[in-house]
């Protein structure tokens, strides 16, 4: 079986799209699905975003109080989420190792954080 990796760019908020995301995952059963601009507040109950047979990983690499990129990965698939590889605070990343391949979901906000310029952002 060929594994599928999906990436939804500019989702515009996972909360309003969760039913569509569940339909996509149930239809295609991807190994991974990255979603950028997920806008999940770190205070949210993430159980609400759960999808059967999938684990949800949220980025916490920018100190804005919300995750801008998330990853659903199929349970018991051998995927290893490598959050220990994160080194920068200006980019949100979710590195994944699978079968000798590293896959990285990346999101860099286009808006600057307070008191930053394009030169100081990274």
C-alpha positions, 0 to 999 in steps of 0.5 A, spaced: 500 500 500 502 506 498 502 511 504 499 518 503 501 525 506 496 530 506 498 538 507 492 543 508 495 550 507 492 556 510 486 552 513 483 558 516 482 555 523 481 548 525 475 549 529 470 551 523 473 545 518 473 539 523 468 536 520 471 537 513 478 534 515 474 528 518 471 526 512 478 527 508 481 523 513 476 518 513 476 517 505 483 517 504 486 514 510 493 518 510 499 516 514 499 524 516 495 530 515 499 537 516 494 543 517 497 550 517 493 556 520 490 551 525 489 556 530 488 552 536 489 555 542 493 552 547 488 552 552 483 548 548 480 541 550 484 538 544 479 531 545 474 535 541 479 535 535 480 528 535 479 523 530 478 515 531 485 512 529 489 518 529 493 522 534 494 529 534 500 533 535 500 541 536 506 545 535 508 550 540 514 553 537 511 560 537 509 563 544 503 566 541 498 561 545 496 557 539 498 552 535 499 554 527 500 547 525 498 541 527 499 534 524 494 528 525 498 521 524 495 514 524 495 510 530 500 504 530 503 506 524 511 507 526 511 514 525 515 518 530 514 525 532 521 529 533 519 535 537 526 534 540 529 537 533 525 544 534 531 549 535 527 556 532 522 560 535 520 564 529 518 558 525 513 552 527 515 545 525 513 538 526 518 533 524 516 526 523 520 520 522 517 514 518 521 508 514 528 512 514 525 518 511 524 525 515 518 529 513 517 536 516 511 540 516 513 547 517 509 554 518 512 561 518 507 566 520 506 572 515 504 577 521 510 579 525 509 578 533 509 584 537 516 588 537 519 584 531 521 587 524 522 582 518 530 583 520 529 580 528 523 575 527 528 570 525 
